[in-house]
Amino acid sequence: MCLAIPAQIVRLEAGEQALVDIGGIRKQVSVALLDGLVPGEFVIVHVGYALARLDPAAAAETLAAMAAAGIDARVLA
């Protein structure tokens, strides 16, 4: 089973990288698969790659569902 988690872009960096926030945990991910991202947008992250944009409401809903299931997104970061 694979699990991708919502993350918010904090800043774009050189080399198709971005700093993202996942429940207060910040980490570097590749944004090479997506064009035109801007800080503040939400993306789905899996194994260090931003795979798709995510609507802020959908991100909040997903994080809430994960929390209700007892999954702490910060542990997965």
N, C-alpha and C positions, 0 to 999 in steps of 0.2 A: 504494500500500500504506500502511496506517495501522499505527502501532505504539503500543500502550498499555503503560505500565510500572508495576510494583508500587512503591508508596510507603507509608511508615509515617507515620501522623499524629503529629506532635510536639505540636501544640496547636491548639485551635480558636480562631478570632479573629472579630472583629465582621464584619458584612456577608457572612455565609455563606462565609467564607474559612477556610483552615487552613494552617498551616505543616507541610510534609511533608518527610520525609527520603528521599532517593533515593541510596543508596550513599554517604552522607556529605555529599551536596549537599542543602542545604535551600532550599525555594522555596515561594512562596505559590500555592495553587490554590483554585479555587472548589469548595465542597462543597454547592452549592445543589441538586444533583440527588439527594442522599442525606439521609435523616433519622437522627437519633440516633447519630451517630458519636461516638466517644470516643478520646482520645489512646491511642496504642499499636496501634490497629487498622490493618490494611493495606487499601489501596484501589488500584484500577487508575486511573492518570492518563493522560489523552490531551489534548493541547493545552490544558493548564491547568485541566482539569475532572476531578474525581474521579467516575468513572462507575459503579463498583460496589465493594462490599466484597470482600475477598479473604482467604481462610483463610491464617494464617501459614505453614503447611506448603506451600500452593500458591504463595505469594509466594516462599519460599525455593527451591522447585523451579524456578519460572520464572526467577528471577535466576541460578540455577546453569546452567540451559539456555542463557540468554543469554551467560553468561561462556564456556561451552564452545564456543559458536558464534563467540566473539571479539567479542561486543557488550558494550561497557562502558555500563551503564545510566546512569552519571554523565554521560556525553557527551550522552545523550538528555534529561537533566533540563532 
